[in-house]
Amino acid sequence: AQPVTFPMKLLNRLNLTALTLSSLEATSAFVARPHLHSTSVSLHGKKDSSDEVVQQQAFSAGSFIEFEEKKRIHVGKIDAVEHKSSGGARYTVIDSEGKKFNIADKSVRYSMACPNSPGQANKLYEEFISAQDTPMKSLQESLDVSPELLEMAWEEATEELEGEAHADLTPSSFVELVHAHAASAMEKYLTWKLLQSDMAHVFFKEIKSHGRIVAFRAKPRKAVDNAKDMFCRDQDNEENELCFV
Protein backbone atom coordinates (compact mmCIF):
# COMPACT_ATOMS: atom_id res chain seq x y z
CA ALA A 1 0.00 0.00 0.00
CA GLN A 2 1.19 3.53 -0.76
CA PRO A 3 1.88 5.78 2.26
CA VAL A 4 -0.76 8.41 2.93
CA THR A 5 0.36 12.04 2.99
CA PHE A 6 -1.76 14.22 5.24
CA PRO A 7 -2.26 17.97 4.87
CA MET A 8 0.13 19.99 7.04
CA LYS A 9 -2.90 21.85 8.44
CA LEU A 10 -4.27 18.61 9.83
CA LEU A 11 -0.99 17.52 11.36
CA ASN A 12 0.31 20.81 12.71
CA ARG A 13 -2.54 23.18 13.43
CA LEU A 14 -6.24 23.15 14.21
CA ASN A 15 -8.56 26.04 14.14
CA LEU A 16 -10.21 25.43 17.51
CA THR A 17 -12.66 28.24 17.03
CA ALA A 18 -14.08 26.41 14.01
CA LEU A 19 -14.34 23.18 16.00
CA THR A 20 -16.24 24.64 18.97
CA LEU A 21 -19.15 26.24 17.23
CA SER A 22 -22.42 26.24 19.09
CA SER A 23 -25.46 24.58 17.51
CA LEU A 24 -26.76 27.88 16.17
CA GLU A 25 -23.35 28.77 14.73
CA ALA A 26 -23.20 25.32 13.20
CA THR A 27 -26.55 25.83 11.57
CA SER A 28 -25.53 29.12 9.97
CA ALA A 29 -22.35 27.52 8.67
CA PHE A 30 -24.15 25.39 6.12
CA VAL A 31 -27.91 25.76 6.43
CA ALA A 32 -28.25 29.04 4.62
CA ARG A 33 -30.72 31.63 5.91
CA PRO A 34 -29.40 34.73 4.17
CA HIS A 35 -32.58 36.81 4.35
CA LEU A 36 -35.46 36.50 6.76
CA HIS A 37 -39.10 36.96 5.92
CA SER A 38 -39.70 38.15 9.46
CA THR A 39 -37.72 40.27 11.86
CA SER A 40 -38.54 37.80 14.61
CA VAL A 41 -35.78 35.57 15.92
CA SER A 42 -38.23 32.90 17.02
CA LEU A 43 -37.73 29.51 15.39
CA HIS A 44 -41.31 28.37 15.86
CA GLY A 45 -44.57 30.17 15.43
CA LYS A 46 -46.16 31.11 18.76
CA LYS A 47 -47.94 33.93 20.50
CA ASP A 48 -46.02 36.55 22.42
CA SER A 49 -47.15 38.24 25.62
CA SER A 50 -49.50 40.53 23.68
CA ASP A 51 -51.16 37.52 21.97
CA GLU A 52 -49.68 38.47 18.58
CA VAL A 53 -48.49 35.57 16.43
CA VAL A 54 -44.71 35.50 16.02
CA GLN A 55 -43.72 34.32 12.56
CA GLN A 56 -41.22 31.50 12.20
CA GLN A 57 -37.79 32.31 10.81
CA ALA A 58 -37.87 31.18 7.19
CA PHE A 59 -35.57 30.32 4.31
CA SER A 60 -35.54 32.86 1.48
CA ALA A 61 -37.36 32.45 -1.81
CA GLY A 62 -34.80 31.39 -4.38
CA SER A 63 -32.83 29.19 -1.97
CA PHE A 64 -31.74 25.76 -3.19
CA ILE A 65 -32.89 23.01 -0.84
CA GLU A 66 -32.87 19.29 -0.28
CA PHE A 67 -36.24 18.27 1.13
CA GLU A 68 -38.28 15.24 2.05
CA GLU A 69 -41.77 14.57 0.74
CA LYS A 70 -43.59 11.29 1.39
CA LYS A 71 -40.29 9.66 2.43
CA ARG A 72 -38.64 10.61 -0.86
CA ILE A 73 -35.70 13.00 -1.07
CA HIS A 74 -35.79 15.79 -3.67
CA VAL A 75 -33.76 18.87 -4.52
CA GLY A 76 -35.40 22.05 -5.73
CA LYS A 77 -35.76 25.81 -5.49
CA ILE A 78 -38.02 27.69 -3.11
CA ASP A 79 -40.49 29.55 -5.31
CA ALA A 80 -42.56 31.21 -2.58
CA VAL A 81 -42.74 31.49 1.20
CA GLU A 82 -45.85 31.86 3.33
CA HIS A 83 -46.69 31.76 7.02
CA LYS A 84 -49.66 29.93 8.49
CA SER A 85 -52.00 31.60 10.95
CA SER A 86 -50.00 29.91 13.71
CA GLY A 87 -46.82 31.57 12.40
CA GLY A 88 -45.21 28.43 10.97
CA ALA A 89 -43.45 28.72 7.61
CA ARG A 90 -44.42 26.81 4.47
CA TYR A 91 -42.75 26.78 1.07
CA THR A 92 -43.79 26.32 -2.51
CA VAL A 93 -40.91 24.42 -4.08
CA ILE A 94 -40.18 23.46 -7.69
CA ASP A 95 -37.97 20.38 -7.86
CA SER A 96 -35.34 19.43 -10.41
CA GLU A 97 -38.00 17.79 -12.62
CA GLY A 98 -40.23 20.86 -12.63
CA LYS A 99 -42.79 19.43 -10.20
CA LYS A 100 -44.34 21.75 -7.63
CA PHE A 101 -44.60 20.90 -3.93
CA ASN A 102 -46.00 22.65 -0.89
CA ILE A 103 -43.97 21.70 2.16
CA ALA A 104 -43.58 22.63 5.81
CA ASP A 105 -40.33 24.05 7.15
CA LYS A 106 -39.56 20.78 8.94
CA SER A 107 -39.37 19.00 5.57
CA VAL A 108 -36.28 20.99 4.58
CA ARG A 109 -33.14 18.92 5.19
CA TYR A 110 -30.49 21.25 3.76
CA SER A 111 -30.37 24.69 2.19
CA MET A 112 -27.85 26.79 0.30
CA ALA A 113 -28.13 30.38 -0.85
CA CYS A 114 -28.68 31.12 -4.53
CA PRO A 115 -25.82 33.21 -6.05
CA ASN A 116 -26.77 36.64 -7.37
CA SER A 117 -25.29 35.97 -10.80
CA PRO A 118 -27.71 33.98 -13.04
CA GLY A 119 -24.80 32.11 -14.61
CA GLN A 120 -23.33 31.11 -11.27
CA ALA A 121 -26.78 30.26 -9.93
CA ASN A 122 -27.54 27.90 -12.82
CA LYS A 123 -24.14 26.23 -12.54
CA LEU A 124 -24.47 25.69 -8.78
CA TYR A 125 -28.00 24.35 -9.12
CA GLU A 126 -26.95 21.83 -11.78
CA GLU A 127 -24.09 20.70 -9.54
CA PHE A 128 -26.50 20.44 -6.61
CA ILE A 129 -28.85 18.23 -8.64
CA SER A 130 -26.01 15.99 -9.82
CA ALA A 131 -24.63 15.62 -6.29
CA GLN A 132 -27.88 14.44 -4.73
CA ASP A 133 -27.35 10.76 -5.52
CA THR A 134 -23.55 10.74 -5.44
CA PRO A 135 -22.25 7.28 -4.41
CA MET A 136 -20.09 7.03 -1.30
CA LYS A 137 -16.92 6.27 -3.26
CA SER A 138 -17.47 9.32 -5.45
CA LEU A 139 -18.04 11.52 -2.38
CA GLN A 140 -14.67 10.42 -1.00
CA GLU A 141 -12.95 11.08 -4.32
CA SER A 142 -14.60 14.46 -4.87
CA LEU A 143 -13.63 15.62 -1.37
CA ASP A 144 -10.25 13.82 -1.38
CA VAL A 145 -11.09 12.24 1.99
CA SER A 146 -9.84 8.70 2.54
CA PRO A 147 -10.97 6.50 5.47
CA GLU A 148 -7.55 7.05 7.07
CA LEU A 149 -7.88 10.82 6.75
CA LEU A 150 -11.39 10.64 8.24
CA GLU A 151 -10.02 8.75 11.25
CA MET A 152 -7.17 11.19 11.65
CA ALA A 153 -9.61 14.12 11.59
CA TRP A 154 -11.53 12.44 14.42
CA GLU A 155 -8.31 11.93 16.39
CA GLU A 156 -7.28 15.55 15.97
CA ALA A 157 -10.72 16.79 16.98
CA THR A 158 -10.84 14.69 20.14
CA GLU A 159 -7.21 15.27 21.19
CA GLU A 160 -7.19 19.01 20.66
CA LEU A 161 -10.46 19.43 22.53
CA GLU A 162 -9.61 17.09 25.38
CA GLY A 163 -11.34 18.37 28.48
CA GLU A 164 -13.94 20.30 26.49
CA ALA A 165 -17.61 19.35 26.75
CA HIS A 166 -17.93 18.38 23.07
CA ALA A 167 -15.85 18.10 19.91
CA ASP A 168 -18.22 19.14 17.11
CA LEU A 169 -17.51 19.61 13.43
CA THR A 170 -19.60 21.34 10.80
CA PRO A 171 -19.02 20.66 7.09
CA SER A 172 -17.19 23.99 6.90
CA SER A 173 -14.87 23.26 9.81
CA PHE A 174 -14.23 19.71 8.58
CA VAL A 175 -13.00 20.97 5.20
CA GLU A 176 -10.91 23.62 6.94
CA LEU A 177 -9.44 20.95 9.20
CA VAL A 178 -8.43 18.43 6.54
CA HIS A 179 -7.66 20.68 3.56
CA ALA A 180 -6.79 24.06 5.08
CA HIS A 181 -9.10 26.13 2.90
CA ALA A 182 -12.55 27.65 3.14
CA ALA A 183 -15.20 25.27 1.84
CA SER A 184 -17.19 26.06 -1.29
CA ALA A 185 -20.98 25.67 -1.29
CA MET A 186 -20.72 22.28 -2.98
CA GLU A 187 -17.92 21.08 -0.69
CA LYS A 188 -20.14 21.86 2.30
CA TYR A 189 -23.04 19.87 0.83
CA LEU A 190 -20.88 16.90 -0.16
CA THR A 191 -19.23 16.88 3.27
CA TRP A 192 -22.64 17.03 4.94
CA LYS A 193 -23.57 13.89 2.97
CA LEU A 194 -20.26 12.14 3.61
CA LEU A 195 -20.48 12.66 7.38
CA GLN A 196 -23.86 10.89 7.39
CA SER A 197 -22.40 7.72 5.86
CA ASP A 198 -22.05 4.44 7.76
CA MET A 199 -18.27 4.85 7.70
CA ALA A 200 -18.42 8.36 9.18
CA HIS A 201 -20.85 7.14 11.84
CA VAL A 202 -18.00 5.05 13.23
CA PHE A 203 -16.36 8.30 14.37
CA PHE A 204 -19.11 10.91 14.57
CA LYS A 205 -22.74 11.18 15.61
CA GLU A 206 -25.21 13.61 14.10
CA ILE A 207 -26.32 16.70 16.00
CA LYS A 208 -29.73 18.13 15.12
CA SER A 209 -31.35 21.48 15.67
CA HIS A 210 -35.09 21.79 15.01
CA GLY A 211 -35.06 18.46 13.20
CA ARG A 212 -32.18 19.29 10.84
CA ILE A 213 -28.66 17.83 10.98
CA VAL A 214 -26.39 20.79 11.72
CA ALA A 215 -23.14 19.30 13.05
CA PHE A 216 -21.24 16.10 13.77
CA ARG A 217 -19.89 15.27 17.23
CA ALA A 218 -16.73 13.21 17.71
CA LYS A 219 -17.43 10.00 19.64
CA PRO A 220 -15.34 8.86 22.62
CA ARG A 221 -12.51 6.47 21.76
CA LYS A 222 -14.15 3.43 23.35
CA ALA A 223 -17.34 4.02 21.35
CA VAL A 224 -15.28 4.37 18.15
CA ASP A 225 -13.42 1.11 18.80
CA ASN A 226 -16.72 -0.72 19.28
CA ALA A 227 -18.34 0.91 16.25
CA LYS A 228 -15.34 0.16 14.04
CA ASP A 229 -15.38 -3.49 15.11
CA MET A 230 -19.09 -3.77 14.27
CA PHE A 231 -18.60 -1.94 10.95
CA CYS A 232 -15.81 -4.27 9.85
CA ARG A 233 -17.72 -7.40 10.88
CA ASP A 234 -20.37 -6.54 8.29
CA GLN A 235 -19.68 -8.55 5.12
CA ASP A 236 -20.52 -5.52 2.99
CA ASN A 237 -17.59 -3.66 4.56
CA GLU A 238 -14.97 -6.41 4.52
CA GLU A 239 -12.98 -4.70 1.76
CA ASN A 240 -13.42 -1.17 3.09
CA GLU A 241 -10.12 0.64 3.58
CA LEU A 242 -11.18 1.66 7.07
CA CYS A 243 -10.89 -1.98 8.21
CA PHE A 244 -7.19 -2.02 7.30
CA VAL A 245 -6.27 1.26 9.03
Buried (B, 14 or more C-beta within 10 A) or exposed (E): EEEEEBBEBBEEEBEEEBBBBEBEBBBBBBBBBEEBBBEBEBBBBBEEEEEEBBBBBBBBBBBBBBBEBEEEEBBBBBBEBEBEEEBBBBBBBBBBEEEEBEBEBBBBBBBBBBBEEEEEBEEBBEBBBEBEEBEBEEBBEBBEBBBBBBBBBBBBBBEBBEEEEBBBBBBBBBBBBBBBEEBEBBBBBBBBBBBEBBBBBBBBBBBEBBEBBBBBBBBEEEEBEEBBEEBBEEEEBEEBBBBEB
